[in-house]
Amino acid sequence: NEKTNKGIKTILVFFLIIIISLLGVILLADTFKLQILNLFPNLVPLFDSFYETLLDLKLFLIDLTN
């Protein structure tokens, strides 16, 4: 039982680290968006799609609270 709890804790910590890392990469990409798009202009639709997804997620969460 103690081994199981330790394994679950390890998995939760691993997922927490992954989530924090992904948020960091997203914030970094958003911070340097203009520089990235100057180097890779084909990424414009990707950034637009990402912002639309964030807007949809925000609206979904607002609908859940109402």
N, C-alpha and C positions, 0 to 999 in steps of 0.2 A: 504494500500500500504506500509506503514511504517512497519507493522507487517510482511509482506511478505519479505521485504528486510532484516529485522532482522533474520527471519527464514533461508533465503538463506545464510546469513553471518555465522550463527551458523553451518549450515551443511558444508560449505566450511572449516571453522576452524576445525571442527571435522575430516573431511577427511584429512586435512593437518597434524593433530596430528597423525592420524593412519599411514599415509605414512612415517612420520619421525620416528615413533616408529618401524615400520617394517624394515626400513633401519638400525636403531640402532641394532635391534635383529640380522639382517643378518651380519652386521659388527662384532658384538660380537661373533657370531657363527664362523665366518671366522677367527677371531683372535685366538680363543681357539679351532681350528679345531682338532689339534693333541690330545689334552686332551679329547675332546668329543669323538673322534674316539677310543681312548683307553678304554673308558667306554662303548661305544656303537658301536662295530665294524660293525654292520649291517647297519649303516648309510653311509657307503662309497659310495654305488650307489646313494644315495640322494645328497651328495655333488658333485659327478661327474656330475649328471644330472643338478644340479643347475649351475655349471660352464659352461656346454654346452649350457644351456639356455641363460646365460649372453653373451656368444660368439655369439650365433645366433641373439640375440637382437642387439648387437653391429654391426654385419654385416648388419642387416636389416636397421638400422639407417644410416649406411654409404651408402648403396644403395639408400636410400631416398634422400640423399643430392647430389648424382651424377646425 
